[in-house]
Amino acid sequence: MASGRIRSDDALALALRLAQILDGLAEVIDTYAPVEVAVEKVFVNVNPQSTLLLGQARGAAICAAVLARLPVSEYTALQVKQAVVGLGHARKEQVQEMVKRLLRLPGHPSADAADALACAICHAHGGMGLGAIPTRGRRVRAGRIAS
Protein backbone atom coordinates (compact mmCIF):
# COMPACT_ATOMS: atom_id res chain seq x y z
CA MET A 1 0.00 0.00 0.00
CA ALA A 2 1.21 3.49 -0.76
CA SER A 3 -0.05 7.02 -0.53
CA GLY A 4 1.25 10.29 -1.77
CA ARG A 5 0.44 13.65 -3.17
CA ILE A 6 0.71 15.15 -6.61
CA ARG A 7 1.70 18.78 -6.45
CA SER A 8 1.16 21.31 -9.18
CA ASP A 9 3.11 24.52 -9.55
CA ASP A 10 0.94 27.45 -8.40
CA ALA A 11 2.89 29.79 -10.67
CA LEU A 12 1.70 27.97 -13.82
CA ALA A 13 -1.47 28.58 -15.77
CA LEU A 14 -4.42 26.37 -14.83
CA ALA A 15 -4.16 24.23 -17.98
CA LEU A 16 -0.52 23.42 -17.21
CA ARG A 17 -1.33 22.63 -13.58
CA LEU A 18 -4.05 20.23 -14.72
CA ALA A 19 -1.51 18.62 -17.08
CA GLN A 20 0.80 18.09 -14.09
CA ILE A 21 -2.02 16.33 -12.25
CA LEU A 22 -2.85 14.20 -15.29
CA ASP A 23 0.81 13.25 -15.85
CA GLY A 24 1.39 12.55 -12.15
CA LEU A 25 -1.60 10.24 -11.94
CA ALA A 26 -0.59 8.49 -15.16
CA GLU A 27 2.76 7.76 -13.50
CA VAL A 28 1.04 6.44 -10.37
CA ILE A 29 -1.19 4.21 -12.52
CA ASP A 30 1.85 2.89 -14.41
CA THR A 31 3.72 2.22 -11.16
CA TYR A 32 0.98 0.54 -9.12
CA ALA A 33 -1.24 -0.91 -11.90
CA PRO A 34 -4.62 -0.51 -10.20
CA VAL A 35 -7.57 -2.30 -11.76
CA GLU A 36 -10.25 0.16 -10.61
CA VAL A 37 -10.46 3.77 -9.47
CA ALA A 38 -12.74 5.32 -6.84
CA VAL A 39 -13.25 9.07 -6.70
CA GLU A 40 -15.18 11.25 -4.28
CA LYS A 41 -17.86 13.40 -5.88
CA VAL A 42 -17.42 17.15 -5.62
CA PHE A 43 -19.46 18.88 -3.01
CA VAL A 44 -20.47 22.53 -3.22
CA ASN A 45 -18.64 24.42 -0.53
CA VAL A 46 -18.78 28.00 0.63
CA ASN A 47 -16.27 29.25 -1.92
CA PRO A 48 -17.52 28.68 -5.48
CA GLN A 49 -14.04 29.31 -6.90
CA SER A 50 -12.55 26.54 -4.75
CA THR A 51 -15.36 24.19 -5.80
CA LEU A 52 -14.68 24.93 -9.46
CA LEU A 53 -10.93 24.33 -9.10
CA LEU A 54 -11.53 21.10 -7.19
CA GLY A 55 -13.90 19.95 -9.93
CA GLN A 56 -11.29 20.63 -12.60
CA ALA A 57 -8.59 18.73 -10.68
CA ARG A 58 -11.04 15.88 -10.16
CA GLY A 59 -11.75 15.90 -13.91
CA ALA A 60 -8.02 15.53 -14.60
CA ALA A 61 -7.90 12.58 -12.19
CA ILE A 62 -10.85 10.90 -13.89
CA CYS A 63 -9.25 11.51 -17.30
CA ALA A 64 -6.05 9.80 -16.16
CA ALA A 65 -8.07 6.73 -15.17
CA VAL A 66 -10.14 6.76 -18.37
CA LEU A 67 -7.03 7.09 -20.54
CA ALA A 68 -5.65 4.01 -18.77
CA ARG A 69 -8.94 2.22 -19.54
CA LEU A 70 -9.76 1.82 -15.84
CA PRO A 71 -13.34 1.75 -14.54
CA VAL A 72 -14.17 4.75 -12.37
CA SER A 73 -16.67 4.70 -9.50
CA GLU A 74 -17.83 7.84 -7.74
CA TYR A 75 -19.07 8.24 -4.19
CA THR A 76 -20.44 11.14 -2.19
CA ALA A 77 -18.76 12.16 1.06
CA LEU A 78 -21.87 10.87 2.85
CA GLN A 79 -21.48 7.41 1.26
CA VAL A 80 -17.77 7.30 2.10
CA LYS A 81 -18.28 8.27 5.74
CA GLN A 82 -21.19 5.83 6.09
CA ALA A 83 -19.07 2.98 4.69
CA VAL A 84 -16.07 3.70 6.91
CA VAL A 85 -17.50 5.08 10.16
CA GLY A 86 -21.11 3.95 9.96
CA LEU A 87 -22.26 7.55 10.24
CA GLY A 88 -22.73 9.75 7.16
CA HIS A 89 -21.95 12.95 9.03
CA ALA A 90 -18.79 11.74 10.77
CA ARG A 91 -16.01 14.19 11.58
CA LYS A 92 -12.63 14.04 9.82
CA GLU A 93 -10.98 12.74 12.99
CA GLN A 94 -13.45 9.85 13.14
CA VAL A 95 -12.68 8.95 9.52
CA GLN A 96 -8.94 9.07 10.23
CA GLU A 97 -9.34 6.79 13.27
CA MET A 98 -11.48 4.24 11.44
CA VAL A 99 -9.15 4.17 8.42
CA LYS A 100 -6.26 3.56 10.81
CA ARG A 101 -8.14 0.71 12.50
CA LEU A 102 -9.57 -0.90 9.36
CA LEU A 103 -6.23 -0.90 7.56
CA ARG A 104 -4.22 -1.61 10.73
CA LEU A 105 -1.97 1.38 10.11
CA PRO A 106 0.74 2.19 12.67
CA GLY A 107 -0.46 5.80 12.95
CA HIS A 108 -3.16 8.16 11.79
CA PRO A 109 -2.98 9.04 8.09
CA SER A 110 -3.14 12.71 7.15
CA ALA A 111 -6.64 14.09 6.59
CA ASP A 112 -6.22 13.98 2.79
CA ALA A 113 -4.75 10.46 2.82
CA ALA A 114 -7.56 9.31 5.14
CA ASP A 115 -10.16 10.72 2.74
CA ALA A 116 -8.59 8.91 -0.23
CA LEU A 117 -8.22 5.64 1.68
CA ALA A 118 -11.79 5.95 2.99
CA CYS A 119 -13.02 6.33 -0.59
CA ALA A 120 -11.15 3.12 -1.51
CA ILE A 121 -12.64 1.33 1.52
CA CYS A 122 -16.11 2.53 0.51
CA HIS A 123 -15.54 1.15 -2.98
CA ALA A 124 -14.30 -2.16 -1.59
CA HIS A 125 -17.49 -2.38 0.48
CA GLY A 126 -19.61 -1.85 -2.60
CA GLY A 127 -20.30 1.79 -1.72
CA MET A 128 -23.25 0.69 0.40
CA GLY A 129 -22.05 1.47 3.91
CA LEU A 130 -21.10 -0.85 6.75
CA GLY A 131 -24.75 -1.68 7.40
CA ALA A 132 -24.95 -3.52 4.06
CA ILE A 133 -21.96 -5.78 4.69
CA PRO A 134 -22.82 -9.28 5.90
CA THR A 135 -20.68 -10.45 8.80
CA ARG A 136 -20.25 -14.16 9.61
CA GLY A 137 -23.62 -15.29 8.34
CA ARG A 138 -25.50 -12.42 9.93
CA ARG A 139 -27.12 -9.43 8.36
CA VAL A 140 -26.85 -5.97 9.85
CA ARG A 141 -30.11 -4.05 9.47
CA ALA A 142 -30.98 -0.66 10.91
CA GLY A 143 -28.39 -0.98 13.66
CA ARG A 144 -29.51 -4.47 14.73
CA ILE A 145 -27.94 -7.81 14.00
CA ALA A 146 -30.34 -10.44 12.70
CA SER A 147 -29.38 -14.09 12.42
C-alpha positions in Angstrom: 0.0 0.0 0.0 1.2 3.5 -0.8 -0.1 7.0 -0.5 1.3 10.3 -1.8 0.4 13.6 -3.2 0.7 15.2 -6.6 1.7 18.8 -6.4 1.2 21.3 -9.2 3.1 24.5 -9.6 0.9 27.4 -8.4 2.9 29.8 -10.7 1.7 28.0 -13.8 -1.5 28.6 -15.8 -4.4 26.4 -14.8 -4.2 24.2 -18.0 -0.5 23.4 -17.2 -1.3 22.6 -13.6 -4.0 20.2 -14.7 -1.5 18.6 -17.1 0.8 18.1 -14.1 -2.0 16.3 -12.3 -2.8 14.2 -15.3 0.8 13.2 -15.9 1.4 12.6 -12.2 -1.6 10.2 -11.9 -0.6 8.5 -15.2 2.8 7.8 -13.5 1.0 6.4 -10.4 -1.2 4.2 -12.5 1.8 2.9 -14.4 3.7 2.2 -11.2 1.0 0.5 -9.1 -1.2 -0.9 -11.9 -4.6 -0.5 -10.2 -7.6 -2.3 -11.8 -10.2 0.2 -10.6 -10.5 3.8 -9.5 -12.7 5.3 -6.8 -13.3 9.1 -6.7 -15.2 11.3 -4.3 -17.9 13.4 -5.9 -17.4 17.2 -5.6 -19.5 18.9 -3.0 -20.5 22.5 -3.2 -18.6 24.4 -0.5 -18.8 28.0 0.6 -16.3 29.2 -1.9 -17.5 28.7 -5.5 -14.0 29.3 -6.9 -12.5 26.5 -4.8 -15.4 24.2 -5.8 -14.7 24.9 -9.5 -10.9 24.3 -9.1 -11.5 21.1 -7.2 -13.9 19.9 -9.9 -11.3 20.6 -12.6 -8.6 18.7 -10.7 -11.0 15.9 -10.2 -11.7 15.9 -13.9 -8.0 15.5 -14.6 -7.9 12.6 -12.2 -10.8 10.9 -13.9 -9.3 11.5 -17.3 -6.0 9.8 -16.2 -8.1 6.7 -15.2 -10.1 6.8 -18.4 -7.0 7.1 -20.5 -5.6 4.0 -18.8 -8.9 2.2 -19.5 -9.8 1.8 -15.8 -13.3 1.8 -14.5 -14.2 4.8 -12.4 -16.7 4.7 -9.5 -17.8 7.8 -7.7 -19.1 8.2 -4.2 -20.4 11.1 -2.2 -18.8 12.2 1.1 -21.9 10.9 2.9 -21.5 7.4 1.3 -17.8 7.3 2.1 -18.3 8.3 5.7 -21.2 5.8 6.1 -19.1 3.0 4.7 -16.1 3.7 6.9 -17.5 5.1 10.2 -21.1 4.0 10.0 -22.3 7.6 10.2 -22.7 9.7 7.2 -22.0 13.0 9.0 -18.8 11.7 10.8 -16.0 14.2 11.6 -12.6 14.0 9.8 -11.0 12.7 13.0 -13.4 9.9 13.1 -12.7 9.0 9.5 -8.9 9.1 10.2 -9.3 6.8 13.3 -11.5 4.2 11.4 -9.1 4.2 8.4 -6.3 3.6 10.8 -8.1 0.7 12.5 -9.6 -0.9 9.4 -6.2 -0.9 7.6 -4.2 -1.6 10.7 -2.0 1.4 10.1 0.7 2.2 12.7 -0.5 5.8 13.0 -3.2 8.2 11.8 -3.0 9.0 8.1 -3.1 12.7 7.1 -6.6 14.1 6.6 -6.2 14.0 2.8 -4.8 10.5 2.8 -7.6 9.3 5.1 -10.2 10.7 2.7 -8.6 8.9 -0.2 -8.2 5.6 1.7 -11.8 6.0 3.0 -13.0 6.3 -0.6 -11.2 3.1 -1.5 -12.6 1.3 1.5 -16.1 2.5 0.5 -15.5 1.1 -3.0 -14.3 -2.2 -1.6 -17.5 -2.4 0.5 -19.6 -1.8 -2.6 -20.3 1.8 -1.7 -23.3 0.7 0.4 -22.1 1.5 3.9 -21.1 -0.8 6.8 -24.8 -1.7 7.4 -25.0 -3.5 4.1 -22.0 -5.8 4.7 -22.8 -9.3 5.9 -20.7 -10.5 8.8 -20.3 -14.2 9.6 -23.6 -15.3 8.3 -25.5 -12.4 9.9 -27.1 -9.4 8.4 -26.9 -6.0 9.8 -30.1 -4.0 9.5 -31.0 -0.7 10.9 -28.4 -1.0 13.7 -29.5 -4.5 14.7 -27.9 -7.8 14.0 -30.3 -10.4 12.7 -29.4 -14.1 12.4 
